[in-house]
Amino acid sequence: MNDIFETLESDVRGYCRTWPAVFAHASGSTMTAEDGSEYLDFFSGAGALNYGHNNPELLRPLLDYLASGAVVHSLDMKTPAKRRFLETFQRLILEPRNLDYKVMFPGPTGTNTVEAALKLARKVTGRQHVLSFTNAFHGMTLGALSVTGNSMKRAGAGIPLTNSSKIPYDDYFNGETDDFMWLERVLEDSGSGVDKPAAVIVETVQGEGGLKAARAGWLRGLSDLCKKHQILLIVDDVQAGCGRTGTFFSFEESGIEPDIVCLSKSISGFGLPMALTLFRRDLDAWSPGEHNGTFRGHNPAFVTATAALERYWADDDFQNDVAGTIAALHRGLDAIAGSVEGASVRGRGLLAGIVFPDVDAAGEVAAEAYRRGLLVETSGPSDEVLKVMPALTIGHADLERGLGILAESVRAVVGSRTPALAGA
Ligand SMILES: *Cc1c(COP(=O)(O)O)cnc(C)c1O
Protein backbone atom coordinates (compact mmCIF):
# COMPACT_ATOMS: atom_id res chain seq x y z
CA MET A 1 0.00 0.00 0.00
CA ASN A 2 2.89 2.36 0.78
CA ASP A 3 4.73 1.48 -2.40
CA ILE A 4 4.23 4.76 -4.27
CA PHE A 5 6.10 6.56 -1.48
CA GLU A 6 9.05 4.28 -2.01
CA THR A 7 8.95 3.84 -5.77
CA LEU A 8 8.22 7.40 -6.84
CA GLU A 9 9.33 9.73 -4.07
CA SER A 10 13.03 10.56 -4.01
CA ASP A 11 15.45 8.92 -1.62
CA VAL A 12 15.88 12.36 -0.07
CA ARG A 13 12.70 11.80 1.99
CA GLY A 14 13.42 11.77 5.70
CA TYR A 15 10.75 11.94 8.40
CA CYS A 16 8.57 9.34 6.66
CA ARG A 17 11.33 6.79 7.19
CA THR A 18 11.38 7.11 10.99
CA TRP A 19 7.60 7.56 11.15
CA PRO A 20 6.21 5.27 8.42
CA ALA A 21 2.52 5.75 9.31
CA VAL A 22 0.31 7.40 6.68
CA PHE A 23 -1.08 10.36 8.58
CA ALA A 24 -4.62 11.21 7.53
CA HIS A 25 -6.16 13.50 10.13
CA ALA A 26 -4.95 15.79 12.87
CA SER A 27 -6.46 17.83 15.64
CA GLY A 28 -4.71 19.77 18.40
CA SER A 29 -1.84 17.57 19.61
CA THR A 30 -3.06 14.34 18.00
CA MET A 31 -2.31 12.92 14.56
CA THR A 32 -4.36 10.00 13.30
CA ALA A 33 -3.05 7.51 10.76
CA GLU A 34 -5.04 6.00 7.91
CA ASP A 35 -5.39 2.76 9.89
CA GLY A 36 -6.93 4.65 12.81
CA SER A 37 -3.90 4.55 15.15
CA GLU A 38 -3.35 7.77 17.06
CA TYR A 39 -0.12 9.59 17.77
CA LEU A 40 0.48 12.28 20.36
CA ASP A 41 2.53 15.04 18.75
CA PHE A 42 5.65 16.25 20.60
CA PHE A 43 7.15 17.40 17.29
CA SER A 44 4.75 20.15 16.15
CA GLY A 45 5.89 20.28 12.54
CA ALA A 46 9.42 21.17 13.70
CA GLY A 47 7.93 24.32 15.19
CA ALA A 48 5.46 25.20 12.41
CA LEU A 49 2.45 24.16 14.53
CA ASN A 50 2.87 26.10 17.76
CA TYR A 51 -0.93 26.41 18.10
CA GLY A 52 -1.62 22.73 17.29
CA HIS A 53 -3.10 21.02 14.25
CA ASN A 54 -6.25 22.44 12.64
CA ASN A 55 -6.77 24.90 15.47
CA PRO A 56 -10.50 25.75 15.08
CA GLU A 57 -9.92 29.42 15.97
CA LEU A 58 -7.67 29.74 12.91
CA LEU A 59 -9.49 27.26 10.68
CA ARG A 60 -12.81 29.12 10.85
CA PRO A 61 -11.52 32.47 9.51
CA LEU A 62 -9.52 30.58 6.87
CA LEU A 63 -12.59 28.67 5.63
CA ASP A 64 -14.66 31.89 5.65
CA TYR A 65 -11.96 33.66 3.67
CA LEU A 66 -11.68 30.91 1.05
CA ALA A 67 -15.48 30.62 0.69
CA SER A 68 -15.90 34.38 0.27
CA GLY A 69 -14.24 34.64 -3.13
CA ALA A 70 -11.44 36.80 -1.73
CA VAL A 71 -8.02 36.91 -3.44
CA VAL A 72 -5.76 33.94 -2.70
CA HIS A 73 -2.62 34.68 -4.68
CA SER A 74 -1.37 38.20 -5.30
CA LEU A 75 2.46 38.28 -5.18
CA ASP A 76 3.09 41.44 -3.13
CA MET A 77 0.08 43.39 -4.33
CA LYS A 78 -2.12 45.19 -1.80
CA THR A 79 -5.02 43.18 -0.36
CA PRO A 80 -7.29 43.73 2.65
CA ALA A 81 -5.88 40.50 4.17
CA LYS A 82 -2.33 41.87 3.95
CA ARG A 83 -3.43 45.22 5.40
CA ARG A 84 -5.07 43.49 8.36
CA PHE A 85 -2.01 41.37 8.99
CA LEU A 86 0.38 44.34 8.88
CA GLU A 87 -1.86 46.44 11.13
CA THR A 88 -2.26 43.60 13.62
CA PHE A 89 1.45 42.73 13.65
CA GLN A 90 2.31 46.38 14.27
CA ARG A 91 -0.31 46.81 17.01
CA LEU A 92 0.13 43.52 18.91
CA ILE A 93 3.78 42.62 18.34
CA LEU A 94 5.99 45.54 17.30
CA GLU A 95 4.51 48.54 19.16
CA PRO A 96 4.17 46.94 22.61
CA ARG A 97 7.84 45.88 22.36
CA ASN A 98 9.03 49.26 21.07
CA LEU A 99 10.46 47.65 17.95
CA ASP A 100 10.64 50.04 15.00
CA TYR A 101 11.13 47.35 12.35
CA LYS A 102 10.06 47.34 8.75
CA VAL A 103 8.47 44.15 7.47
CA MET A 104 9.63 42.32 4.35
CA PHE A 105 7.93 39.28 2.81
CA PRO A 106 10.86 37.27 1.45
CA GLY A 107 9.19 34.12 0.08
CA PRO A 108 7.42 31.58 2.26
CA THR A 109 10.14 29.49 3.95
CA GLY A 110 12.72 29.85 6.68
CA THR A 111 15.64 29.61 4.32
CA ASN A 112 14.06 32.41 2.22
CA THR A 113 14.06 34.84 5.15
CA VAL A 114 17.66 33.94 6.01
CA GLU A 115 18.76 34.57 2.40
CA ALA A 116 17.02 37.96 2.44
CA ALA A 117 18.69 38.87 5.76
CA LEU A 118 22.17 37.95 4.53
CA LYS A 119 21.69 39.77 1.24
CA LEU A 120 20.45 42.92 2.96
CA ALA A 121 23.29 42.88 5.53
CA ARG A 122 25.86 42.64 2.72
CA LYS A 123 24.16 45.36 0.69
CA VAL A 124 23.90 47.78 3.61
CA THR A 125 27.45 47.34 4.91
CA GLY A 126 29.24 46.74 1.61
CA ARG A 127 31.04 43.81 3.30
CA GLN A 128 30.89 40.16 2.29
CA HIS A 129 31.92 38.13 5.30
CA VAL A 130 29.30 36.75 7.72
CA LEU A 131 30.00 35.07 11.05
CA SER A 132 27.82 32.25 12.31
CA PHE A 133 28.07 29.76 15.14
CA THR A 134 29.21 26.21 15.65
CA ASN A 135 26.24 23.83 15.23
CA ALA A 136 24.06 26.57 13.73
CA PHE A 137 21.17 25.68 11.41
CA HIS A 138 19.80 28.31 9.05
CA GLY A 139 18.37 26.42 6.05
CA MET A 140 19.23 24.55 2.89
CA THR A 141 19.75 27.13 0.11
CA LEU A 142 23.34 28.16 -0.60
CA GLY A 143 23.52 31.35 1.47
CA ALA A 144 21.78 29.80 4.46
CA LEU A 145 23.82 26.63 4.07
CA SER A 146 27.05 28.65 4.13
CA VAL A 147 26.20 29.77 7.68
CA THR A 148 24.99 26.30 8.78
CA GLY A 149 27.26 23.95 10.72
CA ASN A 150 26.19 20.38 9.91
CA SER A 151 28.85 18.76 7.70
CA MET A 152 26.48 16.30 5.97
CA LYS A 153 24.10 19.13 4.99
CA ARG A 154 27.01 21.37 3.92
CA ALA A 155 28.45 18.64 1.71
CA GLY A 156 25.15 18.59 -0.19
CA ALA A 157 25.96 22.04 -1.60
CA GLY A 158 28.40 20.50 -4.06
CA ILE A 159 30.35 23.76 -4.31
CA PRO A 160 32.53 25.64 -1.83
CA LEU A 161 30.51 27.51 0.80
CA THR A 162 32.37 30.77 1.11
CA ASN A 163 32.27 34.23 2.69
CA SER A 164 31.48 32.99 6.16
CA SER A 165 33.30 31.62 9.18
CA LYS A 166 32.21 29.83 12.31
CA ILE A 167 32.72 31.10 15.83
CA PRO A 168 32.06 29.18 19.06
CA TYR A 169 28.49 29.22 20.41
CA ASP A 170 27.80 29.81 24.10
CA ASP A 171 29.61 27.26 26.28
CA TYR A 172 31.41 25.58 23.38
CA PHE A 173 34.49 25.27 25.60
CA ASN A 174 32.50 24.34 28.71
CA GLY A 175 33.11 27.69 30.35
CA GLU A 176 36.90 27.34 30.25
CA THR A 177 37.54 30.18 27.79
CA ASP A 178 36.18 33.71 27.80
CA ASP A 179 33.26 33.58 25.40
CA PHE A 180 34.30 36.35 23.03
CA MET A 181 38.06 36.36 23.57
CA TRP A 182 38.94 35.29 20.03
CA LEU A 183 36.34 37.46 18.31
CA GLU A 184 37.26 40.59 20.27
CA ARG A 185 40.94 40.13 19.48
CA VAL A 186 40.60 39.51 15.75
CA LEU A 187 38.17 42.40 15.25
CA GLU A 188 40.62 44.80 16.88
CA ASP A 189 43.72 43.43 15.14
CA SER A 190 44.04 44.78 11.58
CA GLY A 191 46.61 42.05 10.98
CA SER A 192 44.35 39.18 12.10
CA GLY A 193 43.46 38.29 8.52
CA VAL A 194 39.80 37.96 9.45
CA ASP A 195 37.73 40.20 7.16
CA LYS A 196 35.43 42.53 9.03
CA PRO A 197 32.01 40.85 8.81
CA ALA A 198 28.80 42.40 7.53
CA ALA A 199 26.81 40.50 10.12
CA VAL A 200 26.68 37.85 12.80
CA ILE A 201 23.74 35.45 12.57
CA VAL A 202 22.61 33.58 15.69
CA GLU A 203 19.86 31.33 17.03
CA THR A 204 19.05 31.97 20.71
CA VAL A 205 18.33 28.23 21.05
CA GLN A 206 19.90 25.89 18.51
CA GLY A 207 16.84 24.00 17.31
CA GLU A 208 18.53 21.54 14.96
CA GLY A 209 22.10 21.75 16.24
CA GLY A 210 21.58 20.12 19.65
CA LEU A 211 19.27 22.44 21.64
CA LYS A 212 21.96 24.48 23.33
CA ALA A 213 20.42 27.68 24.63
CA ALA A 214 22.46 30.89 24.75
CA ARG A 215 22.44 32.64 28.12
CA ALA A 216 20.86 36.10 28.21
CA GLY A 217 24.18 37.61 29.31
CA TRP A 218 26.00 35.93 26.43
CA LEU A 219 23.49 37.37 23.94
CA ARG A 220 23.98 40.82 25.47
CA GLY A 221 27.74 40.43 25.16
CA LEU A 222 27.36 39.46 21.51
CA SER A 223 25.03 42.39 20.85
CA ASP A 224 27.43 44.85 22.52
CA LEU A 225 30.36 43.52 20.51
CA CYS A 226 28.40 43.86 17.25
CA LYS A 227 27.40 47.45 18.09
CA LYS A 228 30.96 48.38 19.00
CA HIS A 229 32.25 47.19 15.63
CA GLN A 230 29.26 48.24 13.49
CA ILE A 231 28.43 44.63 12.65
CA LEU A 232 24.76 43.83 12.06
CA LEU A 233 23.21 41.29 14.42
CA ILE A 234 20.74 38.90 12.79
CA VAL A 235 18.61 36.72 15.07
CA ASP A 236 17.25 33.69 13.24
CA ASP A 237 13.99 33.23 15.17
CA VAL A 238 12.49 30.86 12.60
CA GLN A 239 12.17 28.03 15.13
CA ALA A 240 12.58 29.69 18.55
CA GLY A 241 10.22 32.58 17.77
CA CYS A 242 6.41 32.87 17.80
CA GLY A 243 6.15 32.03 21.51
CA ARG A 244 8.22 28.82 21.53
CA THR A 245 10.48 30.00 24.38
CA GLY A 246 7.66 31.70 26.30
CA THR A 247 7.76 35.20 24.74
CA PHE A 248 6.84 36.15 21.17
CA PHE A 249 10.47 36.73 20.19
CA SER A 250 13.05 34.45 21.79
CA PHE A 251 15.40 37.36 22.51
CA GLU A 252 12.97 39.38 24.66
CA GLU A 253 14.29 37.95 27.93
CA SER A 254 17.83 39.10 27.10
CA GLY A 255 16.74 42.65 26.30
CA ILE A 256 18.78 42.79 23.08
CA GLU A 257 17.39 44.45 19.96
CA PRO A 258 18.67 42.68 16.85
CA ASP A 259 19.18 44.70 13.66
CA ILE A 260 17.46 42.00 11.59
CA VAL A 261 15.06 39.22 12.67
CA CYS A 262 14.03 36.15 10.66
CA LEU A 263 10.62 34.56 11.30
CA SER A 264 8.85 31.70 9.54
CA LYS A 265 7.62 28.26 10.78
CA SER A 266 4.76 29.33 13.13
CA ILE A 267 4.17 32.88 11.91
CA SER A 268 1.11 31.77 9.87
CA GLY A 269 -0.03 29.90 12.96
CA PHE A 270 -1.72 27.17 10.95
CA GLY A 271 1.16 25.41 9.24
CA LEU A 272 0.75 27.43 6.04
CA PRO A 273 4.02 28.58 4.43
CA MET A 274 4.87 32.16 5.38
CA ALA A 275 7.99 34.10 6.38
CA LEU A 276 8.96 37.60 7.46
CA THR A 277 12.26 39.44 7.53
CA LEU A 278 12.18 42.33 9.99
CA PHE A 279 14.83 45.03 10.06
CA ARG A 280 15.64 48.42 11.51
CA ARG A 281 13.92 51.12 9.49
CA ASP A 282 17.23 52.76 8.47
CA LEU A 283 18.49 49.49 6.99
CA ASP A 284 15.78 49.44 4.33
CA ALA A 285 18.18 49.87 1.42
CA TRP A 286 16.28 47.69 -1.07
CA SER A 287 15.35 49.01 -4.50
CA PRO A 288 11.78 48.13 -5.54
CA GLY A 289 11.66 44.51 -6.71
CA GLU A 290 15.37 43.95 -6.08
CA HIS A 291 14.56 40.82 -4.05
CA ASN A 292 11.27 39.31 -5.17
CA GLY A 293 9.50 35.97 -5.53
CA THR A 294 6.14 34.55 -6.61
CA PHE A 295 4.93 33.39 -3.20
CA ARG A 296 5.52 36.38 -0.96
CA GLY A 297 2.48 37.28 1.00
CA HIS A 298 0.06 34.42 0.53
CA ASN A 299 -3.36 35.69 1.59
CA PRO A 300 -4.66 32.53 3.34
CA ALA A 301 -1.51 32.64 5.51
CA PHE A 302 -2.17 36.33 6.29
CA VAL A 303 -5.65 35.38 7.45
CA THR A 304 -4.51 32.63 9.84
CA ALA A 305 -1.50 34.69 11.02
CA THR A 306 -3.78 37.60 11.89
CA ALA A 307 -6.23 35.28 13.68
CA ALA A 308 -3.36 33.73 15.69
CA LEU A 309 -2.04 37.13 16.79
CA GLU A 310 -5.51 38.30 17.80
CA ARG A 311 -6.37 35.09 19.62
CA TYR A 312 -3.08 34.52 21.47
CA TRP A 313 -1.08 37.75 21.63
CA ALA A 314 -3.65 40.48 22.37
CA ASP A 315 -3.01 40.21 26.12
CA ASP A 316 -0.85 38.24 28.59
CA ASP A 317 -3.23 35.31 29.22
CA PHE A 318 -1.71 32.96 26.67
CA GLN A 319 1.88 33.77 27.71
CA ASN A 320 0.95 33.04 31.31
CA ASP A 321 -0.57 29.69 30.33
CA VAL A 322 2.54 28.85 28.29
CA ALA A 323 4.72 29.66 31.32
CA GLY A 324 2.82 26.98 33.24
CA THR A 325 3.29 24.47 30.41
CA ILE A 326 7.01 25.27 30.26
CA ALA A 327 7.38 24.67 34.00
CA ALA A 328 5.51 21.35 33.77
CA LEU A 329 7.58 20.19 30.78
CA HIS A 330 10.86 21.03 32.50
CA ARG A 331 9.78 19.27 35.71
CA GLY A 332 9.08 16.17 33.64
CA LEU A 333 12.32 16.38 31.66
CA ASP A 334 14.38 16.97 34.82
CA ALA A 335 12.88 13.85 36.37
CA ILE A 336 13.59 11.71 33.29
CA ALA A 337 17.16 13.04 32.91
CA GLY A 338 17.70 12.47 36.63
CA SER A 339 16.91 8.79 36.14
CA VAL A 340 19.80 8.26 33.70
CA GLU A 341 23.41 8.58 34.80
CA GLY A 342 25.13 11.38 32.87
CA ALA A 343 21.97 12.64 31.09
CA SER A 344 20.97 16.30 31.25
CA VAL A 345 18.30 18.71 30.06
CA ARG A 346 19.02 21.19 27.27
CA GLY A 347 17.12 24.08 25.72
CA ARG A 348 14.69 26.72 26.86
CA GLY A 349 10.91 27.03 27.01
CA LEU A 350 9.09 24.49 24.86
CA LEU A 351 12.21 23.98 22.74
CA ALA A 352 13.93 21.56 25.06
CA GLY A 353 15.28 18.06 25.30
CA ILE A 354 17.55 15.55 26.94
CA VAL A 355 21.12 14.72 25.97
CA PHE A 356 22.28 11.21 26.81
CA PRO A 357 25.90 10.17 27.35
CA ASP A 358 25.39 7.35 24.79
CA VAL A 359 24.99 9.07 21.40
CA ASP A 360 22.64 6.36 20.09
CA ALA A 361 20.23 6.51 23.03
CA ALA A 362 18.13 9.50 21.87
CA GLY A 363 17.32 7.87 18.52
CA GLU A 364 16.40 4.60 20.22
CA VAL A 365 14.19 6.42 22.74
CA ALA A 366 12.43 8.26 19.88
CA ALA A 367 11.84 4.91 18.12
CA GLU A 368 10.44 3.36 21.34
CA ALA A 369 8.21 6.42 21.80
CA TYR A 370 6.86 6.05 18.25
CA ARG A 371 5.95 2.42 18.99
CA ARG A 372 4.04 3.71 22.01
CA GLY A 373 2.20 6.36 19.96
CA LEU A 374 4.34 9.47 20.54
CA LEU A 375 6.04 11.57 17.86
CA VAL A 376 9.31 13.00 19.14
CA GLU A 377 12.50 13.65 17.15
CA THR A 378 16.20 14.04 17.76
CA SER A 379 18.60 16.96 17.34
CA GLY A 380 22.34 17.55 17.33
CA PRO A 381 25.29 16.69 15.07
CA SER A 382 25.03 13.00 16.00
CA ASP A 383 21.29 13.02 16.78
CA GLU A 384 22.36 12.64 20.39
CA VAL A 385 19.63 14.87 21.86
CA LEU A 386 15.99 13.88 22.31
CA LYS A 387 14.02 16.93 21.15
CA VAL A 388 10.74 17.60 22.91
CA MET A 389 8.54 20.19 21.27
CA PRO A 390 4.84 20.03 22.16
CA ALA A 391 2.34 22.59 20.88
CA LEU A 392 2.13 25.74 23.00
CA THR A 393 -1.58 24.97 23.31
CA ILE A 394 -1.15 21.39 24.56
CA GLY A 395 -3.44 20.44 27.46
CA HIS A 396 -2.11 19.34 30.82
CA ALA A 397 -3.34 15.75 30.41
CA ASP A 398 -1.70 15.30 27.00
CA LEU A 399 1.57 16.81 28.25
CA GLU A 400 1.69 14.45 31.23
CA ARG A 401 0.71 11.45 29.09
CA GLY A 402 3.52 12.23 26.62
CA LEU A 403 6.04 12.65 29.43
CA GLY A 404 4.90 9.29 30.79
CA ILE A 405 5.53 7.65 27.40
CA LEU A 406 8.96 9.29 27.25
CA ALA A 407 9.86 8.03 30.73
CA GLU A 408 8.78 4.49 29.76
CA SER A 409 10.72 4.67 26.49
CA VAL A 410 13.85 5.84 28.28
CA ARG A 411 13.51 2.98 30.77
CA ALA A 412 13.13 0.50 27.91
CA VAL A 413 16.27 1.75 26.15
CA VAL A 414 18.52 2.41 29.13
CA GLY A 415 17.26 -0.67 30.97
CA SER A 416 18.15 -2.90 28.02
CA ARG A 417 21.77 -1.74 28.30
CA THR A 418 22.11 -1.96 32.06
CA PRO A 419 19.91 -4.91 33.01
CA ALA A 420 20.33 -4.17 36.72
CA LEU A 421 18.35 -0.94 36.17
CA ALA A 422 15.57 -2.53 34.18
CA GLY A 423 13.38 -3.20 37.17
CA ALA A 424 14.27 0.01 39.01
C1 LIG B 1 13.76 25.37 10.06
C2 LIG B 1 14.75 26.46 10.18
C3 LIG B 1 15.20 27.19 9.06
C4 LIG B 1 14.81 26.83 7.65
O1 LIG B 1 13.45 26.90 7.44
P1 LIG B 1 12.83 26.16 6.16
O2 LIG B 1 11.41 26.59 6.15
O3 LIG B 1 13.01 24.69 6.41
O4 LIG B 1 13.59 26.62 4.97
C5 LIG B 1 16.08 28.25 9.27
N1 LIG B 1 16.50 28.56 10.50
C6 LIG B 1 16.10 27.89 11.59
C7 LIG B 1 16.59 28.30 12.94
C8 LIG B 1 15.22 26.80 11.48
O5 LIG B 1 14.86 26.10 12.54
The ligand as a MOL file (V3000), in Angstrom:
LIG
                    3D

  0  0  0     0  0            999 V3000
M  V30 BEGIN CTAB
M  V30 COUNTS 15 15 0 0 0
M  V30 BEGIN ATOM
M  V30 1 C 13.7560 25.3660 10.0570 0
M  V30 2 C 14.7520 26.4560 10.1800 0
M  V30 3 C 15.1990 27.1920 9.0620 0
M  V30 4 C 14.8150 26.8320 7.6530 0
M  V30 5 O 13.4480 26.9000 7.4390 0
M  V30 6 P 12.8300 26.1610 6.1640 0
M  V30 7 O 11.4080 26.5870 6.1490 0
M  V30 8 O 13.0060 24.6880 6.4080 0
M  V30 9 O 13.5860 26.6210 4.9750 0
M  V30 10 C 16.0770 28.2470 9.2740 0
M  V30 11 N 16.4950 28.5630 10.5040 0
M  V30 12 C 16.0990 27.8890 11.5920 0
M  V30 13 C 16.5860 28.2960 12.9400 0
M  V30 14 C 15.2200 26.8030 11.4760 0
M  V30 15 O 14.8580 26.1030 12.5410 0
M  V30 END ATOM
M  V30 BEGIN BOND
M  V30 1 1 1 2
M  V30 2 1 2 3
M  V30 3 2 2 14
M  V30 4 1 3 4
M  V30 5 2 3 10
M  V30 6 1 4 5
M  V30 7 1 5 6
M  V30 8 2 6 7
M  V30 9 1 6 8
M  V30 10 1 6 9
M  V30 11 1 10 11
M  V30 12 2 11 12
M  V30 13 1 12 13
M  V30 14 1 12 14
M  V30 15 1 14 15
M  V30 END BOND
M  V30 END CTAB
M  END
